[in-house]
Amino acid sequence: MRSTASLAEENETTGILKLSVNWKEPGTIHVPWYSKRFGLIFFSTEVLRPRSEPFYLLRELVRGQMSRIIKREYDWERKGLLISDAVKNAIQSARRKMVRFLTKDPSDPDFDAVGVATFEYILQTSHRLLDQFLEQSLYARKVQTEAYPIFVGGRSFQLKHFERFNETYPSYSDAFQVWNTSYTWRQLEPEPGVYRWDLLDRFIEASRKNNLDPVFGPIVQWDRESLPTWILGSLEEPYTLRQHLFRYGDEMIRRYAPIIQKWVVASGLGSEMDYILVQKRVEWADTMARQIRQLNPDALLLVGIERPWGDALRFKSEIPPLELAETLLQRRVFNGFLVSFNYGLSPEATLPRDAFELNMLLDQWSSLGKPLYFSFSVPSAPSTYDPLWETAEGKAEPICTPHTQQENVNRTFLSLLTRKTIRGIFWNCFDDLASEADLLVAEEGASDLRDDTKSFSELNDDDETTRRPEKGARKKPSVQPDEKEPSESFDELVIAEEEMPQAKILEPEEVEIASFDDSPDHLTLSFPHSGLVNADGTPKSAFRKLAALRAAYLG
């Protein structure tokens, strides 16, 4: 819900955050939390009712995460998940720690320290439970389905970068099968009636040259940065705008619909635009989709939805994302939704979410019953433009690193694969935005890029971390098993041998779960627009992770 916030300091270490809403309904508060393993992630409290007496934030974060663990444990076991004794013991231990902390006197000097340790322990426990769900559900899908009905794709906003990278690394298709370039109406019709179809022709040529199926669209993205500058003065004249839109759309559709199989018809339908109602934008998208269908009956027609979680409330939106999706369900011409979330802190980004909570959000969208195509990216490292990056002393830790990017890519990608309603996955940002920090570090670390200059096939050949186990070989645990109760320390928690998937359908020697390279990357990359390649076009470690994940689960 929309809210306003104010902060009042009580003393040097304590303050009161006051959130004001327009009605007295319960809700959750999403709070940024930093960990070395996952970077800066937003976690939510338990459901809170408005009151004048302040809540203790750490208590509510602990209650919120523990509540989600209990609910997921029940739901997943009911659906057949076999939870190991080690994870069950960890959940029971987390409950005891929560109770001890909730009954602790807030005036104790160690209240905050105990609260942080308790929350991090519960956080790690939730991810141990999540990992068991991912491994067992993915293996079940693999043995029950000859081939996943899913494709993995990329999206780029710079064709020259895409072309250069594919020329240097032809094995790029080890990661993706389709490619979407989101040329805007402003780029394709810079002047009325003057079209730049050469951009799309080059895109088709480059895609097919590299065995990638081209994806067109969105034909129109409803925001002021994507609409032609010459049409912005006509936004208060819907009839004139409609004439220009359909002239442009007709030209594109007649030219490309017979040869392009995959389309994103429109996006930004729910954003607030002066004088252009959501209902009109939906009708216009429906009309263009039906025109494509007439020329190509087998075309895949998607409609885009951005910032699918509660982040949409940070913007002037006329309709919430799920309500917009339900409205579009009535338009049977669309095959599915392209749902985009670009994790980061910039105004246009989706706030980074905990992977455990992400699975609950995916369940909400899967309940629509419509095929889903998700587009996502996660940040890798800060830039000089990030206000949280440097303190006055210049000693602040980076809130995201290449390692945290790999962690997020791993669980996000695998979480998307577990849903049968999800038919396609796009990496939302292929190339990085340059910044002063990028250029500086690139020059200083250029000699250290030797490990990033191998092709994917070479990486898979000589890197033990991306090989599949040979038939009959048991997957090794990530770390040495430890029979003791997991440590309070977040970084010292380990995965025991008995936590490997133990479902009856799962024979341990048949497990084909990839492990991944955690070697550090050498370039500081812009934040939050993080791509999969470095400034010189070499693949980043997260890119290798996506290639290995695709090979392990999709073949």
Secondary structure, DSSP 8 states (H G I E B T S, - for coil): ---EEEEEE-SSS-EEEEEE-SS---B--EEEEEETTTEEEEEE-S-B---SS---HHHHHHHHHHHHHHHHHHHHHHTT----HHHHHHHHHHHHHHHHHHTS-TTSTTHHHHHHHHHHHHHHHHHHHHHHHHHHHHHHHHHH-SS-S-EEEEEES-HHHHHHHHHH-GGGGGT-SEEEE---HHHH-SBTTB--HHHHHHHHHHHHHTT-EEEE--SEE-STTTS-GGGGGGTT-HHHHHHHHHHHHHHHHHHHTTT--EEE-EE-TTB--TT--HHHHHHHHHHHHHHHHHH-TT-EEEEEEES-SGGGGGS-BSS-HHHHHHHHHT-TT--EEEEEEEBSSSTTSB--B-HHHHHHHHHHHHTT-S-EEEEEE------TT-TTT--TTS----SS-HHHHHHHHHHHHHHHHT-TTEEEEEES--S----HHHHHHHHHTGGGGGGG-S-HHHHHHH-GGG----TT-----SS----S---SSGGG----GGGS---TT--GGG-----------SS---SS---SB-TTS-B-HHHHHHHHHHHHHH-
